[in-house]
Amino acid sequence: MDLGARFYELPGWAFLLTAIGVILGVLAIWLTRKTRLFFGMPTVTPLLNSPAVRERVVVSVVREDGTVDDLEYPHHVDVQLVTRGRRDIDASDFDRNMPLEFDVGARVSALLEPVRVEPTNAQTPHVSWDDKTLRIDSCLVRGRQLISLSLLVDGQAPRVTCPQPNLSNVVVKRFTGPEPPIGLWPQITVELGVVALSLVLIGSVLSKFVSRTQDEPWLHALQKVNGWLIVLWLASWVITAVLRRLARRR
């Protein structure tokens, strides 16, 4: 079945596809320009999970000055930052070169292991903290980079938030599941849609200059390619919707 030719026969299809193409083109430009930084706390593990245990066991941290800090509600938490988008976050994107601050909902006592980054050759940011505030110093953060921090905190209900994101041209969002939202399929959907609709419009313009009685194999081939690209675009749109729904259920 010639799917591309079917689309050409629909009344008003040119105007509709043009409008959709313009919308998708603007959306593609917006997604390319705006990098998204997702942050979350996928792991929250209480070390003393009952009052009876807290009465018999004490978790303490010896600080650099020799003082001992006893923790009443110790938790091991993982804080993750993940970028989505092609554009890197440069140090100049940080407002006045100030660090990005997160509230972890509990007093930070120690960094349990070195900051982990993926890919491993990416720059490792300097991390500091004060009470419940975790600070990530300004640095180069690549597109699609992971920053993971393993922390020992003291508090009943740790929960990470970012009250005042100070990044330019970056959308900062919190994720609540075990991992950040999938960022590849929406981008594939937009780009594939733009390509498909662009080829359909090109094919429609070219078909105006070719008589329908003429047998032009290249035009028929273009129509078939257009049809399959539209089918692939619709399939990628469905996959994106399913993945987003599954991510919300986690």
Backbone as CSV, one residue per row, in Angstrom:
resi,resn,N_x,N_y,N_z,CA_x,CA_y,CA_z,C_x,C_y,C_z
1,MET,0.853,-1.204,0.000,0.000,0.000,0.000,0.877,1.237,0.000
2,ASP,0.558,2.213,-0.878,1.347,3.429,-0.989,0.851,4.435,0.044
3,LEU,1.462,4.417,1.233,1.010,5.287,2.309,1.222,6.753,1.970
4,GLY,2.371,7.060,1.305,2.642,8.453,0.967,1.586,9.002,0.024
5,ALA,1.215,8.211,-0.993,0.210,8.678,-1.941,-1.128,8.896,-1.265
6,ARG,-1.464,8.063,-0.272,-2.721,8.224,0.458,-2.779,9.598,1.120
7,PHE,-1.642,10.009,1.697,-1.627,11.304,2.367,-1.861,12.449,1.384
8,TYR,-1.358,12.309,0.141,-1.520,13.370,-0.825,-2.980,13.553,-1.238
9,GLU,-3.789,12.493,-1.126,-5.172,12.558,-1.562,-6.085,13.201,-0.532
10,LEU,-5.617,13.357,0.733,-6.472,13.903,1.787,-6.668,15.403,1.583
11,PRO,-7.924,15.906,1.655,-8.164,17.338,1.487,-7.615,18.124,2.672
12,GLY,-6.945,19.249,2.367,-6.435,20.118,3.424,-5.225,19.588,4.146
13,TRP,-4.636,18.500,3.614,-3.497,17.904,4.329,-2.286,18.827,4.321
14,ALA,-2.101,19.606,3.268,-0.920,20.456,3.164,-0.906,21.500,4.274
15,PHE,-2.066,22.142,4.484,-2.140,23.151,5.540,-1.909,22.525,6.911
16,LEU,-2.539,21.360,7.149,-2.402,20.695,8.439,-0.959,20.286,8.706
17,LEU,-0.325,19.650,7.713,1.049,19.206,7.902,2.002,20.381,8.026
18,THR,1.713,21.473,7.316,2.553,22.660,7.450,2.499,23.194,8.877
19,ALA,1.283,23.267,9.432,1.136,23.752,10.804,1.860,22.841,11.790
20,ILE,1.681,21.522,11.616,2.360,20.584,12.510,3.868,20.686,12.342
21,GLY,4.331,20.837,11.089,5.768,20.956,10.846,6.360,22.177,11.520
22,VAL,5.626,23.296,11.466,6.117,24.517,12.116,6.201,24.325,13.627
23,ILE,5.144,23.710,14.200,5.134,23.475,15.648,6.279,22.561,16.058
24,LEU,6.466,21.463,15.323,7.551,20.542,15.647,8.911,21.180,15.431
25,GLY,9.040,22.028,14.420,10.312,22.708,14.201,10.666,23.623,15.361
26,VAL,9.672,24.397,15.836,9.903,25.267,16.985,10.238,24.440,18.217
27,LEU,9.528,23.314,18.399,9.791,22.451,19.550,11.185,21.847,19.473
28,ALA,11.618,21.461,18.271,12.964,20.903,18.118,14.022,21.930,18.467
29,ILE,13.828,23.177,18.014,14.775,24.244,18.355,14.797,24.476,19.852
30,TRP,13.618,24.459,20.487,13.544,24.692,21.935,14.253,23.583,22.702
31,LEU,14.057,22.312,22.294,14.703,21.205,22.981,16.218,21.251,22.813
32,THR,16.677,21.702,21.646,18.111,21.790,21.428,18.717,22.914,22.258
33,ARG,17.978,24.015,22.386,18.517,25.164,23.110,18.498,24.934,24.617
34,LYS,17.442,24.341,25.108,17.289,24.182,26.544,17.839,22.837,27.004
35,THR,18.856,22.889,27.833,19.352,21.685,28.482,18.559,21.474,29.763
36,ARG,18.256,20.233,30.063,17.504,19.915,31.271,18.411,19.216,32.274
37,LEU,18.369,19.678,33.502,19.127,19.082,34.592,18.134,18.465,35.570
38,PHE,18.147,17.129,35.646,17.289,16.417,36.581,18.086,16.071,37.840
39,PHE,17.449,16.232,38.995,18.082,15.859,40.255,17.104,15.027,41.068
40,GLY,17.643,14.137,41.879,16.781,13.293,42.689,17.566,12.561,43.757
41,MET,16.830,11.839,44.580,17.421,11.054,45.660,16.879,9.625,45.546
42,PRO,17.440,8.831,44.626,16.880,7.494,44.371,17.076,6.512,45.518
43,THR,18.062,6.747,46.383,18.338,5.817,47.475,18.279,6.544,48.814
44,VAL,17.416,6.078,49.707,17.324,6.596,51.079,17.273,5.388,52.006
45,THR,18.359,5.161,52.744,18.457,3.970,53.596,18.685,4.380,55.046
46,PRO,17.708,4.120,55.937,17.929,4.415,57.367,18.899,3.407,57.966
47,LEU,19.866,3.891,58.724,20.846,3.004,59.355,20.355,2.483,60.701
48,LEU,19.506,3.244,61.380,18.890,2.803,62.635,17.380,2.945,62.458
49,ASN,16.730,1.843,62.107,15.344,1.942,61.650,14.296,1.671,62.721
50,SER,14.669,1.670,63.996,13.675,1.483,65.051,14.174,2.159,66.331
51,PRO,13.249,2.607,67.203,13.662,3.244,68.462,14.511,2.329,69.337
52,ALA,14.206,1.035,69.328,14.977,0.104,70.155,16.435,0.043,69.706
53,VAL,16.637,0.043,68.390,18.003,0.009,67.865,18.724,1.300,68.188
54,ARG,18.023,2.438,68.092,18.658,3.721,68.375,19.079,3.845,69.828
55,GLU,18.381,3.142,70.731,18.762,3.187,72.143,20.042,2.400,72.413
56,ARG,20.322,1.366,71.594,21.470,0.505,71.838,22.663,0.795,70.947
57,VAL,22.399,1.433,69.790,23.466,1.669,68.823,23.587,3.172,68.557
58,VAL,24.814,3.638,68.514,25.080,5.045,68.236,25.977,5.142,67.011
59,VAL,25.551,5.962,66.062,26.372,6.246,64.876,26.999,7.621,65.076
60,SER,28.312,7.666,65.024,29.043,8.914,65.271,29.978,9.213,64.105
61,VAL,30.232,10.500,63.923,31.166,10.968,62.907,32.238,11.797,63.588
62,VAL,33.504,11.439,63.359,34.626,12.192,63.897,35.041,13.219,62.854
63,ARG,34.950,14.492,63.208,35.249,15.551,62.266,36.752,15.833,62.229
64,GLU,37.145,16.667,61.258,38.564,16.951,61.072,39.186,17.635,62.283
65,ASP,38.389,18.396,63.022,38.927,19.079,64.203,38.939,18.186,65.441
66,GLY,38.558,16.925,65.290,38.595,15.987,66.402,37.304,15.875,67.180
67,THR,36.330,16.715,66.908,35.059,16.636,67.617,34.238,15.449,67.095
68,VAL,33.393,14.924,67.987,32.561,13.764,67.656,31.113,14.214,67.525
69,ASP,30.483,13.821,66.430,29.096,14.193,66.164,28.248,12.931,66.190
70,ASP,27.365,12.818,67.204,26.451,11.680,67.303,25.203,11.941,66.455
71,LEU,24.813,10.954,65.633,23.665,11.104,64.742,22.451,10.407,65.338
72,GLU,21.341,11.139,65.415,20.126,10.579,65.996,19.324,9.775,64.983
73,TYR,19.214,10.271,63.764,18.483,9.587,62.700,19.385,9.467,61.462
74,PRO,20.407,8.638,61.539,21.346,8.549,60.409,20.730,7.852,59.204
75,HIS,20.998,8.396,58.039,20.549,7.810,56.764,21.699,7.841,55.765
76,HIS,21.733,6.811,54.950,22.606,6.836,53.777,21.750,7.188,52.574
77,VAL,22.108,8.265,51.876,21.325,8.710,50.727,22.255,8.900,49.525
78,ASP,21.684,8.693,48.353,22.373,8.983,47.098,21.657,10.138,46.418
79,VAL,22.404,11.156,46.101,21.875,12.297,45.351,22.449,12.229,43.946
80,GLN,21.573,12.276,42.953,22.015,12.169,41.553,21.580,13.391,40.765
81,LEU,22.476,13.824,39.885,22.194,14.886,38.922,22.465,14.332,37.530
82,VAL,21.514,14.498,36.629,21.649,13.983,35.272,21.226,15.069,34.294
83,THR,22.057,15.316,33.297,21.709,16.290,32.266,21.100,15.576,31.072
84,ARG,20.133,16.240,30.456,19.490,15.740,29.245,19.531,16.849,28.201
85,GLY,20.102,16.545,27.058,20.216,17.527,25.987,21.608,17.490,25.387
86,ARG,21.730,18.080,24.201,23.008,18.061,23.499,23.963,19.128,24.019
87,ARG,23.419,20.199,24.550,24.245,21.326,24.975,24.843,21.080,26.357
88,ASP,26.124,21.439,26.517,26.783,21.335,27.815,26.358,22.498,28.708
89,ILE,26.459,22.279,30.011,26.284,23.355,30.981,27.673,23.885,31.308
90,ASP,27.941,25.109,30.914,29.253,25.704,31.121,29.292,26.412,32.471
91,ALA,30.502,26.655,32.958,30.648,27.360,34.233,30.024,28.750,34.170
92,SER,30.011,29.343,32.962,29.423,30.673,32.810,27.899,30.653,32.931
93,ASP,27.282,29.470,32.847,25.827,29.367,33.011,25.402,29.511,34.467
94,PHE,26.345,29.358,35.387,26.044,29.557,36.800,25.968,31.055,37.087
95,ASP,24.881,31.480,37.700,24.669,32.895,37.979,25.766,33.435,38.893
96,ARG,26.519,34.424,38.377,27.623,35.060,39.115,28.620,34.037,39.658
97,ASN,28.721,32.926,38.942,29.669,31.866,39.309,29.368,31.268,40.685
98,MET,28.136,31.436,41.146,27.736,30.905,42.446,27.420,29.415,42.321
99,PRO,27.628,28.634,43.387,27.331,27.197,43.325,25.836,26.932,43.244
100,LEU,25.505,25.771,42.718,24.118,25.316,42.673,23.801,24.645,44.010
101,GLU,22.759,25.105,44.685,22.457,24.642,46.036,21.228,23.738,46.056
102,PHE,21.339,22.674,46.852,20.238,21.739,47.059,19.979,21.594,48.557
103,ASP,18.707,21.487,48.906,18.299,21.200,50.279,17.968,19.713,50.357
104,VAL,18.724,18.949,51.152,18.516,17.503,51.223,17.558,17.102,52.339
105,GLY,17.005,18.067,53.062,16.001,17.762,54.071,16.543,17.133,55.333
106,ALA,17.867,17.049,55.478,18.508,16.495,56.668,19.929,17.056,56.737
107,ARG,20.475,17.094,57.930,21.817,17.656,58.103,22.864,16.738,57.485
108,VAL,23.665,17.286,56.593,24.712,16.500,55.936,25.885,16.341,56.897
109,SER,26.303,15.077,57.127,27.400,14.795,58.059,28.693,14.421,57.355
110,ALA,28.602,13.714,56.236,29.832,13.271,55.577,29.538,12.846,54.150
111,LEU,30.573,12.968,53.312,30.557,12.399,51.967,31.216,11.034,52.066
112,LEU,30.439,9.970,51.827,30.912,8.623,52.112,31.926,8.101,51.100
113,GLU,31.878,8.594,49.877,32.821,8.149,48.855,33.026,9.275,47.854
114,PRO,34.098,9.209,47.061,34.335,10.279,46.091,33.162,10.464,45.133
115,VAL,33.004,11.681,44.674,31.938,11.985,43.723,32.138,11.150,42.464
116,ARG,31.079,10.492,42.028,31.147,9.636,40.835,30.523,10.364,39.656
117,VAL,31.220,10.349,38.523,30.707,10.976,37.310,30.736,9.963,36.170
118,GLU,29.791,10.084,35.270,29.735,9.272,34.047,29.391,10.201,32.890
119,PRO,30.204,10.172,31.829,31.378,9.321,31.607,32.513,9.660,32.563
120,THR,33.398,8.699,32.761,34.434,8.836,33.777,35.455,9.927,33.461
121,ASN,35.565,10.321,32.193,36.516,11.372,31.843,35.917,12.767,31.950
122,ALA,34.681,12.868,32.449,34.047,14.170,32.644,34.631,14.859,33.872
123,GLN,34.446,16.159,33.921,34.968,16.935,35.047,34.190,16.605,36.316
124,THR,34.929,16.409,37.424,34.309,16.132,38.722,34.122,17.439,39.477
125,PRO,32.888,17.801,39.813,32.664,19.081,40.493,33.105,19.033,41.950
126,HIS,33.448,20.195,42.462,33.755,20.307,43.891,32.457,20.420,44.677
127,VAL,32.367,19.650,45.757,31.142,19.575,46.548,31.424,20.033,47.970
128,SER,30.515,20.815,48.522,30.606,21.246,49.921,29.199,21.253,50.508
129,TRP,29.113,21.410,51.823,27.809,21.419,52.477,27.857,22.225,53.761
130,ASP,26.683,22.655,54.172,26.506,23.410,55.412,25.118,23.104,55.930
131,ASP,25.073,22.362,57.041,23.811,21.922,57.624,23.034,21.090,56.581
132,LYS,21.859,21.545,56.124,21.057,20.788,55.166,21.340,21.168,53.711
133,THR,22.210,22.120,53.499,22.461,22.636,52.154,23.660,21.944,51.519
134,LEU,23.445,21.392,50.334,24.497,20.759,49.546,24.823,21.673,48.379
135,ARG,26.103,21.948,48.166,26.522,22.898,47.138,27.383,22.199,46.085
136,ILE,27.050,22.465,44.827,27.825,21.991,43.682,28.455,23.224,43.033
137,ASP,29.785,23.319,43.092,30.453,24.487,42.541,30.302,24.549,41.024
138,SER,30.417,25.756,40.495,30.298,25.958,39.051,31.398,25.186,38.323
139,CYS,31.008,24.511,37.259,31.947,23.702,36.493,31.303,23.356,35.156
140,LEU,32.065,22.681,34.313,31.548,22.205,33.032,30.820,20.882,33.248
141,VAL,29.546,20.843,32.887,28.749,19.620,32.971,28.314,19.264,31.559
142,ARG,28.751,18.131,31.087,28.446,17.722,29.718,26.979,17.354,29.546
143,GLY,26.548,17.384,28.309,25.221,16.888,28.018,25.155,15.382,28.261
144,ARG,24.070,14.933,28.871,23.861,13.527,29.210,24.938,13.011,30.170
145,GLN,25.310,13.826,31.135,26.300,13.427,32.153,25.598,13.101,33.463
146,LEU,26.168,12.154,34.202,25.663,11.757,35.514,26.635,12.185,36.592
147,ILE,26.105,12.792,37.656,26.879,13.120,38.852,26.177,12.456,40.026
148,SER,26.901,11.620,40.755,26.303,10.861,41.856,27.091,11.106,43.136
149,LEU,26.353,11.398,44.218,26.973,11.663,45.512,26.373,10.730,46.560
150,SER,27.233,10.099,47.338,26.814,9.213,48.420,27.047,9.938,49.741
151,LEU,25.949,10.196,50.483,26.032,11.051,51.666,25.537,10.338,52.916
152,LEU,26.106,10.725,54.043,25.596,10.343,55.359,24.916,11.566,55.937
153,VAL,23.618,11.453,56.213,22.848,12.593,56.709,22.150,12.215,58.003
154,ASP,21.719,13.236,58.731,21.026,13.027,59.999,19.692,13.752,59.947
155,GLY,18.613,12.987,59.877,17.281,13.573,59.802,16.242,12.486,59.613
156,GLN,15.008,12.790,59.970,13.954,11.776,59.918,13.447,11.513,58.504
157,ALA,13.422,12.533,57.662,12.840,12.360,56.322,13.670,13.110,55.282
158,PRO,14.792,12.562,54.866,15.591,13.229,53.821,14.817,13.328,52.510
159,ARG,14.916,14.477,51.879,14.256,14.710,50.586,14.950,15.874,49.908
160,VAL,15.407,15.681,48.701,16.190,16.711,48.024,15.283,17.646,47.227
161,THR,15.560,18.944,47.333,14.876,19.981,46.559,15.914,21.003,46.110
162,CYS,15.514,21.809,45.148,16.379,22.892,44.666,15.556,24.173,44.689
163,PRO,15.559,24.884,45.825,14.671,26.041,45.979,14.933,27.161,44.977
164,GLN,16.206,27.426,44.677,16.538,28.538,43.787,17.598,28.112,42.774
165,PRO,17.192,27.447,41.695,18.173,27.066,40.661,18.745,28.308,39.989
166,ASN,20.048,28.424,39.995,20.710,29.631,39.480,21.483,29.320,38.196
167,LEU,20.813,28.656,37.252,21.427,28.296,35.980,20.696,28.984,34.836
168,SER,21.462,29.547,33.905,20.883,30.207,32.743,20.700,29.198,31.610
169,ASN,19.565,29.315,30.899,19.262,28.453,29.746,19.235,26.975,30.116
170,VAL,18.920,26.661,31.363,18.847,25.282,31.828,17.555,25.112,32.626
171,VAL,16.785,24.089,32.284,15.578,23.754,33.029,15.951,22.743,34.115
172,VAL,15.736,23.100,35.373,16.090,22.247,36.504,14.812,21.604,37.042
173,LYS,14.776,20.268,37.047,13.588,19.542,37.500,13.990,18.405,38.435
174,ARG,13.080,18.063,39.323,13.296,16.964,40.265,12.623,15.703,39.734
175,PHE,13.327,14.574,39.820,12.702,13.300,39.476,12.502,12.501,40.759
176,THR,11.420,11.705,40.784,11.043,11.010,42.005,11.224,9.499,41.933
177,GLY,11.486,8.962,40.770,11.638,7.519,40.632,13.053,7.062,40.903
178,PRO,13.345,5.791,40.633,14.688,5.265,40.843,15.708,5.797,39.860
179,GLU,15.248,6.402,38.763,16.162,6.963,37.777,15.469,8.109,37.066
180,PRO,16.240,9.038,36.460,15.633,10.194,35.807,14.856,9.798,34.566
181,PRO,13.962,10.692,34.103,13.166,10.378,32.910,14.044,10.107,31.699
182,ILE,13.513,9.300,30.795,14.223,8.991,29.562,14.171,10.207,28.649
183,GLY,15.327,10.630,28.200,15.376,11.843,27.406,15.603,11.622,25.931
184,LEU,15.891,10.398,25.510,16.259,10.163,24.118,15.050,10.055,23.210
185,TRP,14.006,9.315,23.633,12.869,9.083,22.744,12.122,10.357,22.382
186,PRO,11.868,11.299,23.328,11.213,12.533,22.901,12.003,13.284,21.833
187,GLN,13.306,13.299,21.963,14.130,13.983,20.965,14.048,13.271,19.617
188,ILE,14.095,11.924,19.638,13.964,11.164,18.390,12.601,11.437,17.750
189,THR,11.552,11.494,18.572,10.211,11.732,18.050,10.133,13.071,17.328
190,VAL,10.649,14.108,17.961,10.586,15.438,17.352,11.392,15.491,16.066
191,GLU,12.641,14.987,16.122,13.502,15.072,14.945,12.958,14.233,13.793
192,LEU,12.463,13.034,14.106,11.903,12.188,13.049,10.647,12.821,12.463
193,GLY,9.835,13.441,13.312,8.646,14.110,12.818,8.970,15.276,11.900
194,VAL,9.974,16.061,12.283,10.375,17.188,11.442,10.869,16.699,10.084
195,VAL,11.699,15.645,10.083,12.215,15.101,8.818,11.072,14.573,7.954
196,ALA,10.159,13.804,8.574,9.062,13.204,7.813,8.169,14.265,7.185
197,LEU,7.760,15.238,7.978,6.863,16.256,7.456,7.557,17.152,6.438
198,SER,8.836,17.394,6.629,9.581,18.192,5.649,9.619,17.483,4.297
199,LEU,9.893,16.171,4.321,9.926,15.423,3.066,8.550,15.359,2.413
200,VAL,7.508,15.256,3.228,6.157,15.239,2.659,5.870,16.563,1.951
201,LEU,6.232,17.666,2.584,5.987,18.968,1.962,6.820,19.141,0.692
202,ILE,8.078,18.685,0.748,8.922,18.749,-0.451,8.311,17.918,-1.575
203,GLY,7.848,16.722,-1.236,7.228,15.864,-2.238,5.975,16.478,-2.832
204,SER,5.201,17.170,-1.978,3.979,17.795,-2.501,4.295,18.909,-3.469
205,VAL,5.342,19.696,-3.160,5.729,20.773,-4.067,6.217,20.206,-5.391
206,LEU,7.054,19.176,-5.317,7.582,18.581,-6.544,6.470,17.954,-7.381
207,SER,5.477,17.366,-6.707,4.403,16.712,-7.454,3.577,17.709,-8.262
208,LYS,3.567,18.989,-7.855,2.825,20.002,-8.613,3.433,20.238,-9.994
209,PHE,4.727,19.960,-10.107,5.408,20.208,-11.373,5.502,18.956,-12.247
210,VAL,4.955,17.867,-11.746,5.023,16.614,-12.492,3.593,16.178,-12.829
211,SER,3.340,15.911,-14.057,2.012,15.462,-14.469,1.717,14.093,-13.874
212,ARG,0.496,13.896,-13.403,0.119,12.604,-12.831,0.131,11.493,-13.871
213,THR,0.079,11.894,-15.150,0.106,10.863,-16.201,1.518,10.389,-16.493
214,GLN,2.509,11.148,-16.050,3.896,10.758,-16.287,4.325,9.734,-15.239
215,ASP,5.072,8.798,-15.699,5.562,7.752,-14.796,6.948,8.167,-14.294
216,GLU,6.993,8.692,-13.081,8.245,9.150,-12.481,8.579,8.244,-11.295
217,PRO,9.470,7.274,-11.482,9.795,6.350,-10.375,10.327,7.059,-9.138
218,TRP,11.117,8.122,-9.356,11.697,8.805,-8.199,10.622,9.457,-7.334
219,LEU,9.531,9.941,-7.979,8.458,10.563,-7.204,7.691,9.520,-6.402
220,HIS,7.436,8.374,-7.022,6.758,7.295,-6.291,7.628,6.805,-5.129
221,ALA,8.933,6.717,-5.353,9.840,6.289,-4.279,9.825,7.299,-3.138
222,LEU,9.803,8.599,-3.487,9.758,9.632,-2.451,8.464,9.553,-1.653
223,GLN,7.360,9.286,-2.325,6.085,9.170,-1.628,6.083,7.990,-0.666
224,LYS,6.689,6.880,-1.086,6.756,5.716,-0.209,7.629,5.986,1.009
225,VAL,8.768,6.653,0.766,9.632,7.008,1.893,8.899,7.918,2.863
226,ASN,8.174,8.899,2.329,7.390,9.795,3.171,6.388,9.024,4.026
227,GLY,5.690,8.082,3.395,4.693,7.300,4.126,5.296,6.515,5.267
228,TRP,6.425,5.853,5.006,7.060,5.072,6.057,7.637,5.958,7.156
229,LEU,8.146,7.138,6.802,8.649,8.050,7.828,7.521,8.521,8.743
230,ILE,6.359,8.762,8.160,5.223,9.163,8.989,4.814,8.024,9.924
231,VAL,4.816,6.790,9.416,4.491,5.634,10.256,5.497,5.510,11.401
232,LEU,6.804,5.671,11.084,7.832,5.590,12.125,7.671,6.710,13.143
233,TRP,7.303,7.896,12.660,7.093,9.007,13.584,5.937,8.709,14.538
234,LEU,4.826,8.193,14.005,3.697,7.848,14.864,4.080,6.761,15.864
235,ALA,4.880,5.765,15.418,5.314,4.703,16.325,6.197,5.260,17.432
236,SER,7.118,6.162,17.088,7.991,6.743,18.113,7.184,7.595,19.084
237,TRP,6.130,8.269,18.581,5.274,9.055,19.464,4.566,8.152,20.469
238,VAL,4.073,7.010,20.003,3.407,6.057,20.902,4.388,5.510,21.929
239,ILE,5.606,5.166,21.495,6.615,4.647,22.419,6.942,5.687,23.474
240,THR,7.065,6.952,23.071,7.347,8.021,24.022,6.248,8.132,25.064
241,ALA,5.001,8.082,24.627,3.873,8.180,25.560,3.886,7.013,26.552
242,VAL,4.172,5.796,26.065,4.208,4.625,26.949,5.338,4.747,27.961
243,LEU,6.520,5.167,27.510,7.661,5.295,28.416,7.397,6.339,29.491
244,ARG,6.761,7.438,29.116,6.439,8.462,30.105,5.441,7.947,31.130
245,ARG,4.461,7.179,30.677,3.469,6.629,31.606,4.125,5.638,32.573
246,LEU,5.024,4.805,32.065,5.735,3.863,32.929,6.613,4.589,33.923
247,ALA,7.244,5.695,33.483,8.106,6.456,34.391,7.308,7.067,35.528
248,ARG,6.040,7.491,35.245,5.216,8.069,36.307,4.812,7.026,37.340
249,ARG,4.682,5.763,36.920,4.246,4.717,37.851,5.363,4.278,38.786
250,ARG,6.622,4.570,38.461,7.743,4.120,39.290,7.812,4.906,40.579
